[in-house]
Amino acid sequence: MHISSAIFHCSAPDLASCPDESLPEFAFIGRSNVGKSSLLNYLAGKGKLARVSPTPGFTKLINFFTMSKTWRLVDLPGYGHAHLARKDRAEFNAAVLDYLRHRPNLHCVFALIDAGLPPQPIDLEFVEWLANNHIPFVLAFTKTDLVKSATVQANIGAFKERISEWCEKLPEVFTCSSAARHGRGDLLAVIQEVLATTHVEQAGEVEPLPSEEAVDEPEETPQHTATPSENFLAIRQTSGARDVRGKRSKLPRPW
């Protein structure tokens, strides 16, 4: 995916203050100090798009960035940091909760996990909350450049094992590092595939991808290996469309 422009749109303290719902949105969220701002700058190809702060929990508002004039990247405040006063944390969490549950043009959440740590209770609780609320999401393990590959794989395996207890179908998993310039293509491929499927659905088509007859190929072709974005779409389609107008049960907040 080529990003022709990346422009800050606005910051919102709550759902009512969010911009219009005309563009598809892809939200990024994770525990404080997971490297979210650096990753967003890396994805956008713009070093100062999202402000990187040495202070964990710096992002306090929902920040919207318009990408290529066709979709929005959404920077959600991190969870799990006690830097803010208790009253401010409560208001802040309610805003994120409302956005995730009730934003109709939110197409996917990228849940960021520190690849150097074993499964953390707060990350597990948040992912479980996403699954229980039927919010499409993928897992992106960050900072892979800071730990050995064997440690990364062990932590990912342990995380997948823990969520398999209550996740009917495991989400797609990616690894990334803004410092090592790794993982950008895979994450953007998910966004590109979802955008393509959304455009087809809006046009009234049934099938999200072209049929085999529409492609000029020889009679015998090698077996196709699903791309990361195709795997995500399969999970998204089997889970059903989000009923953003329906009332959901009030589950406890994961943060």
VOPAGU-2260 file (C-alpha; in pm, 1 decimal, decimal comma):
REM VOPAGU-2260
SITE   aa  ch    i         X         Y         Z
SITE  MET   A    0       0,0       0,0       0,0
SITE  HIS   A    1     130,0     342,1     -97,7
SITE  ILE   A    2      47,2     629,5     136,7
SITE  SER   A    3      45,6     953,4     -61,9
SITE  SER   A    4     -30,9    1181,2     232,7
SITE  ALA   A    5     -61,7    1163,4     609,5
SITE  ILE   A    6    -229,1    1462,0     774,5
SITE  PHE   A    7    -337,9    1523,1    1132,0
SITE  HIS   A    8    -715,0    1576,1    1131,2
SITE  CYS   A    9    -819,6    1642,0    1490,4
SITE  SER   A   10    -817,6    1525,8    1853,0
SITE  ALA   A   11   -1134,7    1422,9    2034,2
SITE  PRO   A   12   -1197,3    1389,9    2409,1
SITE  ASP   A   13   -1504,9    1171,2    2357,3
SITE  LEU   A   14   -1715,4     993,9    2095,1
SITE  ALA   A   15   -1941,8    1292,7    2037,3
SITE  SER   A   16   -1639,5    1504,1    1939,0
SITE  CYS   A   17   -1507,9    1257,8    1679,1
SITE  PRO   A   18   -1505,9    1366,7    1313,2
SITE  ASP   A   19   -1770,9    1262,4    1062,1
SITE  GLU   A   20   -1807,4     893,9     979,7
SITE  SER   A   21   -1738,4     927,4     607,2
SITE  LEU   A   22   -1401,0     747,4     605,8
SITE  PRO   A   23   -1305,2     397,5     724,4
SITE  GLU   A   24   -1098,7     400,3    1043,3
SITE  PHE   A   25    -828,5     170,2    1177,4
SITE  ALA   A   26    -742,2     212,6    1544,0
SITE  PHE   A   27    -417,1     134,8    1725,1
SITE  ILE   A   28    -407,7      76,2    2099,1
SITE  GLY   A   29    -183,7     -92,9    2353,4
SITE  ARG   A   30     -39,6     -77,9    2699,1
SITE  SER   A   31     152,4     240,7    2775,0
SITE  ASN   A   32     514,2     231,1    2654,9
SITE  VAL   A   33     440,9     -34,8    2390,9
SITE  GLY   A   34     592,1     186,2    2118,3
SITE  LYS   A   35     263,2     291,1    1959,8
SITE  SER   A   36     361,0     642,1    1848,0
SITE  SER   A   37     684,8     523,5    1687,7
SITE  LEU   A   38     497,0     248,6    1505,7
SITE  LEU   A   39     234,6     491,8    1374,1
SITE  ASN   A   40     505,5     721,3    1239,4
SITE  TYR   A   41     674,1     423,0    1073,7
SITE  LEU   A   42     348,5     307,3     912,3
SITE  ALA   A   43     269,0     655,0     785,9
SITE  GLY   A   44     621,5     711,7     657,3
SITE  LYS   A   45     622,8    1041,4     842,0
SITE  GLY   A   46     858,3    1079,5    1136,3
SITE  LYS   A   47     663,0    1342,0    1327,6
SITE  LEU   A   48     302,8    1243,3    1258,7
SITE  ALA   A   49     237,8    1111,9    1609,9
SITE  ARG   A   50     430,6    1272,1    1892,1
SITE  VAL   A   51     676,1    1036,1    2061,4
SITE  SER   A   52     720,1    1114,6    2430,0
SITE  PRO   A   53     960,1     964,7    2687,2
SITE  THR   A   54     670,1     978,2    2934,5
SITE  PRO   A   55     443,8     669,6    2915,9
SITE  GLY   A   56      75,4     753,6    2884,3
SITE  PHE   A   57     137,4    1081,4    2703,1
SITE  THR   A   58    -153,3    1036,4    2459,2
SITE  LYS   A   59    -468,0    1145,7    2639,9
SITE  LEU   A   60    -706,6    1217,5    2351,1
SITE  ILE   A   61    -831,5    1016,8    2053,0
SITE  ASN   A   62    -618,1    1141,4    1764,5
SITE  PHE   A   63    -729,9    1111,7    1401,9
SITE  PHE   A   64    -497,8    1117,8    1099,9
SITE  THR   A   65    -625,9    1118,8     741,5
SITE  MET   A   66    -422,2     887,4     517,9
SITE  SER   A   67    -415,6     931,4     140,0
SITE  LYS   A   68    -745,5    1121,7     175,0
SITE  THR   A   69    -929,3     787,7     181,5
SITE  TRP   A   70    -903,8     640,7     534,9
SITE  ARG   A   71    -812,7     737,3     890,1
SITE  LEU   A   72    -549,3     606,2    1124,4
SITE  VAL   A   73    -669,6     646,7    1483,5
SITE  ASP   A   74    -428,6     679,5    1774,9
SITE  LEU   A   75    -607,4     565,7    2090,2
SITE  PRO   A   76    -471,8     646,0    2438,2
SITE  GLY   A   77    -274,3     365,4    2597,2
SITE  TYR   A   78    -396,4     171,9    2897,4
SITE  GLY   A   79    -228,1      38,3    3208,2
SITE  HIS   A   80     -41,5     348,0    3327,9
SITE  ALA   A   81    -112,4     525,8    3656,1
SITE  HIS   A   82      42,9     862,1    3563,1
SITE  LEU   A   83    -294,2    1037,6    3542,7
SITE  ALA   A   84    -515,7    1116,6    3837,3
SITE  ARG   A   85    -784,2     855,8    3907,1
SITE  LYS   A   86   -1065,3    1091,0    3798,6
SITE  ASP   A   87    -893,5    1169,5    3466,8
SITE  ARG   A   88    -824,8     801,4    3400,4
SITE  ALA   A   89   -1193,1     716,3    3448,9
SITE  GLU   A   90   -1310,6     979,4    3198,6
SITE  PHE   A   91   -1037,8     888,2    2955,8
SITE  ASN   A   92   -1122,7     516,7    2961,9
SITE  ALA   A   93   -1491,6     583,6    2910,1
SITE  ALA   A   94   -1412,9     776,9    2590,9
SITE  VAL   A   95   -1207,4     491,7    2447,4
SITE  LEU   A   96   -1471,5     239,3    2547,5
SITE  ASP   A   97   -1744,6     437,4    2372,4
SITE  TYR   A   98   -1533,9     475,7    2058,4
SITE  LEU   A   99   -1451,8     106,2    2031,7
SITE  ARG   A  100   -1806,6     -11,2    2092,1
SITE  HIS   A  101   -2007,6     249,2    1903,7
SITE  ARG   A  102   -1798,6     392,1    1618,4
SITE  PRO   A  103   -1972,3     253,4    1305,4
SITE  ASN   A  104   -1685,6     323,1    1064,5
SITE  LEU   A  105   -1422,1     147,9    1278,1
SITE  HIS   A  106   -1311,8    -147,6    1065,6
SITE  CYS   A  107   -1025,4    -299,3    1260,9
SITE  VAL   A  108    -835,0    -257,0    1587,6
SITE  PHE   A  109    -463,3    -326,4    1597,9
SITE  ALA   A  110    -395,5    -444,7    1952,8
SITE  LEU   A  111     -26,9    -379,5    2024,3
SITE  ILE   A  112     160,4    -619,2    2253,6
SITE  ASP   A  113     519,8    -588,1    2377,5
SITE  ALA   A  114     702,2    -885,0    2221,5
SITE  GLY   A  115     963,6    -885,6    2498,2
SITE  LEU   A  116     718,5    -965,1    2777,5
SITE  PRO   A  117     527,6   -1280,7    2869,7
SITE  PRO   A  118     147,6   -1245,3    2856,4
SITE  GLN   A  119      42,5    -953,6    3076,3
SITE  PRO   A  120    -295,3    -974,8    3254,2
SITE  ILE   A  121    -407,7    -631,7    3134,0
SITE  ASP   A  122    -332,9    -719,0    2767,8
SITE  LEU   A  123    -516,9   -1049,1    2800,2
SITE  GLU   A  124    -817,8    -876,8    2955,6
SITE  PHE   A  125    -828,7    -615,9    2683,4
SITE  VAL   A  126    -811,4    -872,6    2402,4
SITE  GLU   A  127   -1083,0   -1076,5    2570,7
SITE  TRP   A  128   -1299,0    -763,3    2589,3
SITE  LEU   A  129   -1249,4    -701,6    2216,2
SITE  ALA   A  130   -1351,7   -1059,4    2136,7
SITE  ASN   A  131   -1656,3   -1049,6    2365,3
SITE  ASN   A  132   -1773,7    -728,1    2199,0
SITE  HIS   A  133   -1723,5    -875,1    1848,4
SITE  ILE   A  134   -1482,7    -599,4    1746,1
SITE  PRO   A  135   -1257,0    -707,1    1454,3
SITE  PHE   A  136    -894,3    -699,0    1564,3
SITE  VAL   A  137    -546,8    -830,7    1496,4
SITE  LEU   A  138    -246,4    -864,9    1728,5
SITE  ALA   A  139      76,1    -680,3    1653,1
SITE  PHE   A  140     376,3    -768,3    1869,1
SITE  THR   A  141     607,4    -467,6    1885,4
SITE  LYS   A  142     973,7    -400,8    1969,2
SITE  THR   A  143    1093,8    -728,4    1820,7
SITE  ASP   A  144    1439,1    -575,4    1769,0
SITE  LEU   A  145    1500,2    -559,2    2145,1
SITE  VAL   A  146    1473,8    -932,2    2219,3
SITE  LYS   A  147    1590,0   -1258,5    2067,6
SITE  SER   A  148    1370,5   -1423,3    1807,9
SITE  ALA   A  149    1324,4   -1731,2    2026,5
SITE  THR   A  150    1190,9   -1513,5    2308,4
SITE  VAL   A  151     950,8   -1337,7    2073,2
SITE  GLN   A  152     811,3   -1666,5    1945,7
SITE  ALA   A  153     783,6   -1807,7    2297,7
SITE  ASN   A  154     591,0   -1503,1    2418,9
SITE  ILE   A  155     361,6   -1508,8    2114,8
SITE  GLY   A  156     296,9   -1880,5    2164,9
SITE  ALA   A  157     215,5   -1828,5    2531,4
SITE  PHE   A  158     -19,0   -1540,3    2449,5
SITE  LYS   A  159    -203,7   -1739,5    2183,7
SITE  GLU   A  160    -237,8   -2032,3    2422,4
SITE  ARG   A  161    -390,9   -1811,0    2690,1
SITE  ILE   A  162    -647,0   -1646,9    2460,4
SITE  SER   A  163    -738,5   -1978,1    2295,6
SITE  GLU   A  164    -930,2   -2061,5    2612,5
SITE  TRP   A  165   -1203,1   -1812,2    2521,6
SITE  CYS   A  166   -1125,2   -1712,5    2160,4
SITE  GLU   A  167   -1326,8   -1933,0    1923,4
SITE  LYS   A  168   -1092,9   -1846,9    1638,0
SITE  LEU   A  169    -750,3   -1698,8    1699,6
SITE  PRO   A  170    -686,0   -1352,4    1553,9
SITE  GLU   A  171    -415,7   -1290,7    1296,4
SITE  VAL   A  172     -75,4   -1225,4    1455,6
SITE  PHE   A  173     200,6    -996,0    1326,0
SITE  THR   A  174     542,2    -886,6    1446,3
SITE  CYS   A  175     683,3    -540,2    1392,5
SITE  SER   A  176     959,6    -301,2    1490,7
SITE  SER   A  177     978,6      65,5    1398,9
SITE  ALA   A  178    1348,4      72,7    1489,7
SITE  ALA   A  179    1436,2    -226,5    1269,5
SITE  ARG   A  180    1193,0    -116,8     993,7
SITE  HIS   A  181    1008,1    -445,7    1009,2
SITE  GLY   A  182     640,3    -537,1     969,4
SITE  ARG   A  183     507,9    -228,2     791,1
SITE  GLY   A  184     406,8    -415,4     476,1
SITE  ASP   A  185     207,4    -680,8     663,1
SITE  LEU   A  186      11,7    -430,6     871,2
SITE  LEU   A  187     -66,9    -207,4     575,0
SITE  ALA   A  188    -171,2    -514,5     374,1
SITE  VAL   A  189    -448,3    -581,1     626,4
SITE  ILE   A  190    -573,7    -225,1     589,9
SITE  GLN   A  191    -553,1    -238,9     211,0
SITE  GLU   A  192    -746,8    -564,8     192,7
SITE  VAL   A  193   -1018,9    -442,0     427,9
SITE  LEU   A  194   -1053,2    -119,8     228,0
SITE  ALA   A  195   -1083,6    -315,9     -95,9
SITE  THR   A  196   -1349,7    -543,1      54,7
SITE  THR   A  197   -1538,9    -246,6     197,6
SITE  HIS   A  198   -1550,5     -75,9    -141,4
SITE  VAL   A  199   -1686,1    -391,5    -303,9
SITE  GLU   A  200   -1950,9    -435,4     -34,1
SITE  GLN   A  201   -2062,0     -74,2     -75,2
SITE  ALA   A  202   -2099,3    -134,4    -447,7
SITE  GLY   A  203   -2341,6    -418,4    -373,5
SITE  GLU   A  204   -2117,7    -707,3    -472,7
SITE  VAL   A  205   -2143,6   -1042,1    -297,0
SITE  GLU   A  206   -1793,7   -1173,4    -342,7
SITE  PRO   A  207   -1510,2    -962,9    -192,6
SITE  LEU   A  208   -1249,8   -1099,3    -431,7
SITE  PRO   A  209   -1257,0   -1161,1    -809,8
SITE  SER   A  210   -1348,6   -1510,0    -924,1
SITE  GLU   A  211   -1098,7   -1746,9   -1074,9
SITE  GLU   A  212   -1264,0   -1701,3   -1414,6
SITE  ALA   A  213   -1173,9   -1331,7   -1411,7
SITE  VAL   A  214    -803,2   -1407,5   -1389,5
SITE  ASP   A  215    -607,3   -1526,3   -1691,8
SITE  GLU   A  216    -424,5   -1827,3   -1546,9
SITE  PRO   A  217    -322,1   -2169,4   -1676,1
SITE  GLU   A  218    -548,3   -2463,2   -1595,1
SITE  GLU   A  219    -313,0   -2596,1   -1329,3
SITE  THR   A  220    -186,9   -2343,9   -1077,1
SITE  PRO   A  221      16,4   -2388,4    -759,0
SITE  GLN   A  222    -178,4   -2407,9    -434,8
SITE  HIS   A  223    -247,2   -2058,6    -305,0
SITE  THR   A  224    -108,9   -1964,8      35,0
SITE  ALA   A  225    -328,1   -1716,7     215,6
SITE  THR   A  226    -172,8   -1380,0     284,4
SITE  PRO   A  227    -196,1   -1226,1     634,3
SITE  SER   A  228    -472,0    -991,8     520,2
SITE  GLU   A  229    -672,9   -1278,1     367,8
SITE  ASN   A  230    -646,1   -1474,9     690,7
SITE  PHE   A  231    -776,2   -1174,9     882,5
SITE  LEU   A  232   -1066,8   -1130,5     642,1
SITE  ALA   A  233   -1164,7   -1494,6     684,1
SITE  ILE   A  234   -1185,2   -1445,6    1059,4
SITE  ARG   A  235   -1372,7   -1116,2    1013,8
SITE  GLN   A  236   -1629,1   -1271,5     780,1
SITE  THR   A  237   -1696,4   -1577,1     997,7
SITE  SER   A  238   -1748,2   -1358,8    1303,8
SITE  GLY   A  239   -2024,5   -1163,7    1128,9
SITE  ALA   A  240   -2072,0    -793,6    1072,8
SITE  ARG   A  241   -2064,4    -559,4    1370,7
SITE  ASP   A  242   -2413,2    -462,4    1487,4
SITE  VAL   A  243   -2325,4    -107,1    1581,6
SITE  ARG   A  244   -2687,7      -9,4    1639,8
SITE  GLY   A  245   -2776,6    -299,8    1865,5
SITE  LYS   A  246   -2744,0    -286,2    2242,2
SITE  ARG   A  247   -2456,2    -488,6    2384,7
SITE  SER   A  248   -2427,0    -631,9    2731,2
SITE  LYS   A  249   -2229,0    -407,3    2965,1
SITE  LEU   A  250   -1905,7    -594,5    3023,3
SITE  PRO   A  251   -1642,9    -482,1    3276,1
SITE  ARG   A  252   -1377,0    -253,9    3137,0
SITE  PRO   A  253   -1045,9    -430,1    3074,6
SITE  TRP   A  254    -830,9    -141,2    3200,6
